Structures are given as C-alpha cells and as structure tokens.
Amino acid sequence: MEERRYYHSDEYEERRRLERRRKRREEIKRKKRRRVLINRCIFAASCFAILFGFIFLIKFAVKSISGAVTKNQVEAINEDGVGGNDYELYNLGGGKNTIEVEALPVEEEKEVKTYEAHLTAETVTTGQEIISERSILIDRATGDILMQKGYQDRISPASMTKVLTALVAAEHLTEEQLNDKFTITQDITAYAYQHDCSCVGFANDETVTVRDLLYGTILPSGADAALGLATYIAGSHEEFVNMMNEKLVELGLSSTSHFTNCVGLYDDNHYSSVYDMAIIMEAAIDNDIAREALTAHKYTTSKTFEHPDGIEISNWFLRRIEDKDTGGTVICAKTGFVVQSKNCAVSYGKDTSGNEYIVCTQGSTSSWRCIYDHVAIYKQFEGKVNHGGIATVETDEEMTEEENVE
C-alpha cells in the first residue's frame, strides 16, 4: 500500500523528471562531441587539401619558370651559334642548379651524290685495236673520261639493263629481306620462254629466296630471276620499270636513257649509252647489296624441292677475265647481247696502284672479244699512265668460243 502511494507521489514524478533531464543533457553532450569530431575531421581534410594544392602550385610555377628560362637559353644559344646541352640556372633559394636540356634533333639533309663524268684535254679516242664500236673509260676518283669512242651514242643496253634492275631492287631491300621467300609464277617462266631469254632455270611454283633472285639476275643474267625480283619489289613488272625510269631521273640520265623492261629485251624505246651505263654501274657499286651480287663469281641457289642441291650459277665475264693481265683486278661486271647491240659489257676494276676505273663497251663481235677489249683498256691505263701500247690479245684459235655470255 505504501509502495503504491510512492509511485504516485510527487517525489517520484520529480525524480523521473530529473532523470529524463539528465539523459537529455548526456544526449546533447554526445551529439556535441560527435559534431566537434566531425568538424575537426573536415578541418583537417581541408588543411591537407589546401597544403597539397599549394605544393602543386609551387612545383608548377617552378617548372614553368625553368622551362621559360631554358627556352630563352636555347634561343640565345641558337642565335649566337654556340652549342651545348647543360645550362646553369639559379633556383629560388639562391642555389646553383644544372638543368640538362635534351638538344632538339636536327634533321640532317641526306647528301645526294652526283654521278657524272666529263671530257678533259687529255681524253683520248679509243683506237682501232679495240673491236667494240663504242667505249668509255672513266677515272672514278676524278670523273675524268680517259678514253672514249661514241660514248654518247644511243645504244640498246641489252642485259646491261640488269645493273639498274639490281640497283633499284637493292635500294628497296634490307639484308633481312634477302632471306624472304618468293614463288616463281607461270607468267614469269612463260615471259622468259616466249622472249628466248637466258634464265637461271627456276621451275613453275618453285619457292626461292630474294637473294637467289638478286644473284640470279646478275650472274647468269636470268630473266626469270629479274622478273621475280621486280614483282617482289613493286608488285608487277610494269610498276618496277616505272621505278627504274624514276631512278634514271634521279641520276640525271632521263634525257638519254629510257627502259621499257627489266631484262634488256630490244625495244625502240629501250635505249641508253655507254656513258649512261657506266654511270649506272658507279651508282650500283656504291650500294652494298647491289655490289654484293655484282662482285660474285659463283653462287649456288637455295635448296628446293625442284632443285635439292640448288642451282650453281656463275658470272662468266669475271671468271674469264680474272686470270688476264689487266694491270689490276676487275671487281664487278655485267654483260649483254642482243642482235641490234652485239656483245657489250660494263665493268669496274682497280689497278695495282689502287686507282679505280669503270669501263663500258658495246658492239663487239663475240663474248670473248668483248672481254679482251676490257683487258686492253684497263691495261693501257694501268696507273693512269698511257704506256703507249695495248695489252697482248690471245690468238684467234683461243677465241673460237662464240657463245654469248649474258
């Protein structure tokens, strides 16, 4: 009874009211503490953000100042013509810093060699001892024409054409690409057969290397190899011939030479001169890949299903002239023959003194006679001194072999 009265008394109500007030105060304090903690976190985050932004701005400003100073330094150096990559700057703290500035790459102009030769007061006319109808001998060091006969006359270059074929191809090849594969097509073998061309002997659908094509173009004067090389480089024979004529423009020979095919077939619009062919040979020996083929005496093509041992090919001009007394060494050569041009050849050699010469002849009566014309011309100018004589020529019995060396 007493207890029931207590819960309904004023004292009990007062205590409950005080308890509720105490709990509200504690709740208010907890909220206040939570709010303070949140505010402090926000403040700290803001401080970090401001500090990071300030550091970024300082770095950006320093970089901009450094870049501007460096640019001014470079411009000043360019104007003064003074080189150098290290420029000394002072930083904001007064310290001395060295900033390395990468020099801007200067695009070097590719030096283009000019190929030309000229007559001099000492140029002599080729004598009657040389059977070839037209000839030229050029001193490679000076560009002097030492000997000539009809050197600017229009001729059919025959298979000497393939020197330009090899040069144009070589300029679009890398050493790695020489190992690429190419499949001989029926169009290629049919073209060679229909025009009675000399060939390496590749079969239809035979897969050979580009190196085989390059060597096959020069050593046996293979039309099948030359057409394959042209197709590999340009996609078609016709497009490759366009590239050949563009090269003639580059060499400054387009007004006196024009080619319609890459193998040397006779055509009224396929012409050159012994001078032009000598210039083309000089450009070719300056190209490592073309020279590689032009200097080879023998070569065996890669082994294939059709030719398990490969095909052995030779540069018969080099092999036949190597034991002749030219007063030096004949290093590169390419022959040619068509009825309209007779036997012709262009070669490059050195005498025992290291003097370099280029010889081109056209209109000889046989492949052997063409070789001996080159022997005589080289020998006469051994050491660039005219000894007043011509090298001894073998007897007619020794020159009975009349096959055309293409």
C-alpha positions in Angstrom: 0.0 0.0 0.0 2.8 2.4 1.0 4.7 1.4 -2.1 1.8 2.1 -4.4 1.4 5.5 -2.9 5.1 6.2 -3.5 4.9 5.7 -7.3 2.0 8.1 -7.5 3.7 10.7 -5.2 5.2 14.0 -6.3 8.6 12.9 -5.2 8.6 10.0 -7.6 7.5 12.2 -10.5 10.2 14.7 -9.7 12.9 12.0 -9.7 11.6 10.8 -13.1 11.7 14.3 -14.5 15.2 14.8 -13.2 16.3 11.5 -14.8 14.9 12.5 -18.1 16.6 15.8 -18.0 19.9 14.2 -17.1 19.6 11.8 -20.1 18.8 14.7 -22.4 21.8 16.6 -21.2 24.0 13.5 -21.8 22.5 13.0 -25.3 23.2 16.7 -26.1 26.7 16.3 -24.9 27.2 13.2 -27.1 25.9 15.0 -30.1 28.1 18.0 -29.4 31.2 15.8 -29.1 30.3 14.0 -32.3 29.7 17.3 -34.1 33.1 18.6 -32.8 34.8 15.5 -34.0 33.2 15.7 -37.4 34.2 19.4 -37.7 37.7 18.6 -36.7 38.0 15.9 -39.4 36.6 18.3 -42.0 39.0 20.9 -41.0 42.0 18.5 -41.1 40.9 17.3 -44.6 40.6 20.8 -45.8 44.1 21.7 -44.4 45.6 18.7 -46.2 43.8 19.6 -49.5 45.0 23.2 -49.2 48.5 22.1 -48.4 48.6 19.7 -51.4 47.2 22.3 -53.7 49.8 24.8 -52.5 52.7 22.4 -53.1 51.4 21.5 -56.6 51.1 25.2 -57.5 54.7 25.8 -56.3 56.0 22.9 -58.4 54.1 24.0 -61.4 55.3 27.6 -61.0 59.0 26.4 -60.7 58.6 24.2 -63.7 57.1 27.0 -65.8 59.9 29.3 -64.8 62.6 26.7 -65.5 61.0 26.0 -68.9 60.8 29.6 -69.8 64.5 30.2 -68.8 65.6 27.1 -70.6 63.8 28.2 -73.8 65.4 31.6 -73.6 68.8 30.0 -73.1 68.3 27.7 -76.1 67.1 30.6 -78.3 70.0 32.7 -77.2 72.5 29.9 -78.0 70.9 29.2 -81.3 71.2 32.9 -82.2 74.8 33.1 -81.0 75.7 29.8 -82.7 77.0 28.3 -79.5 76.3 24.6 -78.8 75.9 22.7 -75.5 73.3 20.8 -73.6 73.9 21.9 -70.0 72.6 25.3 -68.8 73.2 26.7 -65.3 70.2 28.3 -63.5 69.7 29.8 -60.1 66.8 28.4 -58.0 64.7 30.4 -55.6 66.9 29.6 -52.7 69.9 31.1 -54.4 71.5 27.7 -55.1 73.0 26.8 -58.4 71.3 24.1 -60.4 72.3 22.4 -63.6 69.5 21.5 -65.8 70.2 19.1 -68.6 68.2 20.0 -71.7 67.9 17.5 -74.5 69.0 19.0 -77.7 66.3 19.2 -80.3 67.1 16.7 -83.1 68.3 18.4 -86.2 67.1 16.7 -89.3 70.3 16.1 -91.4 69.9 16.6 -95.1 70.8 13.4 -96.8 73.8 14.1 -99.0 72.9 13.0 -102.6 76.0 12.0 -104.6 76.1 13.5 -108.1 77.2 10.9 -110.6 78.8 12.4 -113.7 81.9 12.2 -115.8 83.5 14.7 -118.2 85.9 15.0 -121.1 89.2 16.6 -120.5 92.0 17.9 -122.7 93.8 14.5 -122.0 90.8 12.4 -123.1 91.9 10.1 -126.0 89.9 8.4 -128.6 89.7 4.6 -128.4 92.0 3.1 -131.1 91.2 0.6 -133.8 92.8 -2.1 -131.6 89.5 -2.1 -129.6 87.0 -4.0 -131.6 83.9 -2.7 -129.8 82.1 0.0 -131.7 81.6 2.3 -128.7 83.5 2.6 -125.4 84.3 4.7 -122.4 86.8 4.6 -119.6 86.2 6.7 -116.5 88.6 7.5 -113.7 86.3 7.1 -110.8 88.4 9.4 -108.5 88.2 12.4 -110.7 85.3 11.7 -113.0 87.6 12.3 -116.0 86.8 10.4 -119.1 90.2 9.0 -120.0 89.2 7.2 -123.2 86.0 7.2 -125.3 84.5 6.4 -128.7 80.9 7.3 -129.4 80.3 7.5 -125.6 77.0 9.4 -126.1 75.6 7.4 -129.0 72.2 5.8 -128.4 72.6 2.0 -128.0 70.4 -0.9 -126.9 71.9 -1.8 -123.4 70.8 -5.4 -123.7 71.3 -7.3 -120.4 73.5 -4.5 -119.0 70.0 -3.2 -118.2 70.1 -5.6 -115.2 72.6 -3.5 -113.4 69.8 -0.9 -113.0 67.4 -3.7 -112.1 69.7 -4.8 -109.3 70.3 -1.3 -108.1 66.7 -0.3 -107.9 65.8 -3.5 -106.2 68.7 -3.2 -103.7 67.6 0.3 -102.8 64.3 -1.2 -101.6 65.8 -4.2 -99.8 67.3 -4.8 -96.3 69.7 -7.6 -95.5 66.9 -9.4 -93.7 64.6 -9.3 -96.7 67.2 -11.1 -98.8 66.1 -14.2 -96.9 62.4 -13.7 -97.8 60.7 -16.3 -100.0 59.2 -15.8 -103.4 57.3 -18.2 -105.6 58.1 -18.3 -109.3 54.9 -18.0 -111.3 53.9 -19.4 -114.7 53.7 -15.8 -116.0 57.4 -15.3 -115.2 58.6 -18.5 -116.9 56.3 -18.0 -119.8 57.6 -14.5 -120.4 61.2 -15.7 -120.4 60.4 -18.6 -122.7 58.4 -16.5 -125.2 61.2 -14.0 -125.5 64.0 -16.6 -125.6 65.7 -15.1 -122.6 68.6 -16.5 -120.6 67.4 -18.0 -117.3 68.6 -19.3 -114.0 66.3 -22.3 -114.6 63.8 -21.9 -111.8 60.6 -24.0 -112.2 57.0 -23.0 -112.0 55.8 -22.7 -108.4 59.4 -23.1 -107.1 59.9 -21.1 -103.9 63.3 -19.4 -103.8 64.9 -16.6 -101.7 65.1 -13.0 -102.7 68.9 -13.4 -102.5 68.5 -16.1 -105.2 66.6 -13.7 -107.4 69.2 -10.9 -106.9 72.2 -13.2 -107.7 70.3 -14.9 -110.5 69.6 -11.5 -112.1 73.3 -10.7 -112.4 75.5 -13.9 -112.6 73.7 -15.8 -115.4 71.6 -12.8 -116.4 68.4 -14.7 -115.6 65.3 -13.2 -116.9 63.2 -15.4 -114.5 65.2 -14.0 -111.6 64.9 -10.4 -112.8 61.1 -10.7 -113.3 60.7 -12.3 -109.9 62.8 -9.6 -108.3 60.8 -6.9 -110.0 57.5 -8.5 -108.9 58.7 -8.9 -105.3 59.8 -5.2 -105.1 57.0 -3.5 -107.0 54.1 -6.0 -107.3 54.4 -6.1 -111.1 56.9 -5.8 -113.9 55.3 -2.6 -115.2 55.5 -0.8 -111.9 59.1 -1.8 -111.4 60.0 -0.4 -114.8 58.5 2.9 -113.7 60.8 2.8 -110.7 63.7 2.2 -113.0 62.9 5.2 -115.1 62.5 7.3 -111.9 66.0 6.3 -110.9 67.2 7.5 -114.3 65.7 10.9 -113.4 67.5 10.9 -110.1 70.8 10.0 -111.8 70.3 12.8 -114.3 70.1 10.3 -117.2 66.5 10.5 -118.2 67.1 12.6 -121.3 69.5 10.0 -122.8 68.2 6.7 -121.3 64.8 5.1 -121.1 63.8 1.5 -120.2 60.7 -0.5 -121.1 61.6 -3.8 -119.4 63.9 -5.0 -116.6 65.7 -7.8 -118.5 67.1 -5.9 -121.5 64.9 -7.0 -124.4 65.3 -5.0 -127.5 62.7 -2.2 -128.0 62.9 1.0 -129.9 62.0 2.8 -126.7 64.5 0.9 -124.6 67.8 2.7 -125.0 70.9 4.1 -123.2 74.6 4.9 -124.0 77.9 3.5 -122.8 78.3 6.7 -120.8 74.9 6.2 -119.0 75.6 2.5 -118.3 79.0 3.4 -116.8 77.2 6.0 -114.5 74.6 3.4 -113.5 77.4 0.9 -112.7 79.1 3.5 -110.5 75.8 4.1 -108.6 75.4 0.3 -108.2 78.8 -0.3 -106.7 78.1 2.3 -104.1 75.1 0.2 -102.9 76.3 -2.6 -100.7 73.6 -5.1 -101.6 73.9 -4.5 -105.4 77.7 -4.6 -105.2 77.4 -7.9 -103.3 75.8 -9.6 -106.4 77.9 -7.7 -108.9 81.2 -9.0 -107.4 80.2 -12.6 -107.0 82.0 -15.1 -109.3 79.9 -18.1 -108.3 76.7 -18.7 -106.3 74.5 -21.7 -105.5 70.8 -21.0 -105.1 69.0 -22.3 -102.0 67.9 -26.0 -101.9 64.3 -26.5 -103.0 62.1 -29.5 -103.8 62.6 -28.9 -107.5 66.4 -28.4 -107.1 67.5 -30.4 -104.0 71.1 -29.3 -104.4 70.3 -25.8 -105.6 71.5 -24.3 -108.9 75.1 -23.4 -109.4 75.4 -20.1 -111.4 78.5 -18.1 -112.5 79.5 -14.7 -113.7 81.5 -15.9 -116.7 82.9 -12.5 -117.5 84.5 -12.2 -114.1 85.7 -15.9 -114.2 87.2 -15.5 -117.6 88.9 -12.1 -117.0 90.3 -12.9 -113.6 93.5 -14.6 -115.0 94.1 -12.0 -117.7 96.7 -9.2 -117.3 94.6 -6.1 -116.8 97.2 -4.4 -114.7 94.9 -4.9 -111.6 91.7 -6.6 -110.8 88.2 -6.5 -112.4 85.8 -6.5 -109.5 82.3 -6.1 -110.9 80.9 -6.8 -114.3 77.7 -7.3 -116.3 77.5 -8.4 -119.9 74.7 -8.3 -122.5 73.8 -9.3 -126.0 71.1 -8.6 -128.5 71.5 -8.7 -132.2 71.0 -4.9 -132.5 73.7 -4.2 -130.0 76.1 -7.2 -130.4 78.2 -8.1 -127.4 78.5 -5.5 -124.7 79.7 -5.2 -121.1 80.2 -2.8 -118.2 82.8 -3.4 -115.5 84.5 -1.9 -112.6 88.1 -2.5 -111.6 91.2 -1.3 -109.8 94.8 -1.2 -110.9 97.8 -2.3 -108.8 98.1 1.3 -107.5 94.5 1.3 -106.2 93.2 3.6 -108.9 89.5 2.8 -109.7 88.0 2.7 -113.2 84.7 2.0 -114.9 84.7 0.6 -118.4 81.7 0.1 -120.7 81.9 -1.2 -124.3 79.2 -2.0 -126.9 79.3 -3.6 -130.4 81.9 -6.3 -130.0 81.9 -9.4 -132.3 81.9 -12.1 -129.6 81.7 -12.6 -125.8 85.5 -13.3 -125.7 86.4 -10.4 -127.9 84.3 -8.1 -125.5 86.4 -9.5 -122.6 89.7 -8.8 -124.3 88.6 -5.2 -125.2 88.1 -4.6 -121.4 91.5 -6.3 -120.7 93.2 -4.0 -123.2 91.5 -0.8 -122.0 92.4 -1.5 -118.3 96.0 -2.4 -119.2 96.5 0.7 -121.3 95.6 3.0 -118.4 97.3 1.0 -115.6 98.3 3.6 -113.0 96.5 6.2 -115.2 99.7 6.3 -117.4 99.4 5.7 -121.1 102.4 3.4 -121.8 101.7 3.7 -125.5 100.7 0.1 -126.0 97.8 -2.3 -125.8 97.7 -5.5 -123.9 98.6 -8.6 -125.8 95.5 -10.3 -127.2 95.3 -14.1 -127.5 95.3 -15.7 -130.9 92.1 -16.3 -132.9 92.4 -20.0 -132.0 92.0 -19.1 -128.3 88.9 -17.1 -129.1 86.9 -19.6 -131.1 84.3 -19.9 -128.4 81.4 -17.7 -129.5 78.7 -18.3 -127.0 77.1 -15.2 -125.6 77.8 -14.5 -122.0 74.7 -12.9 -120.7 
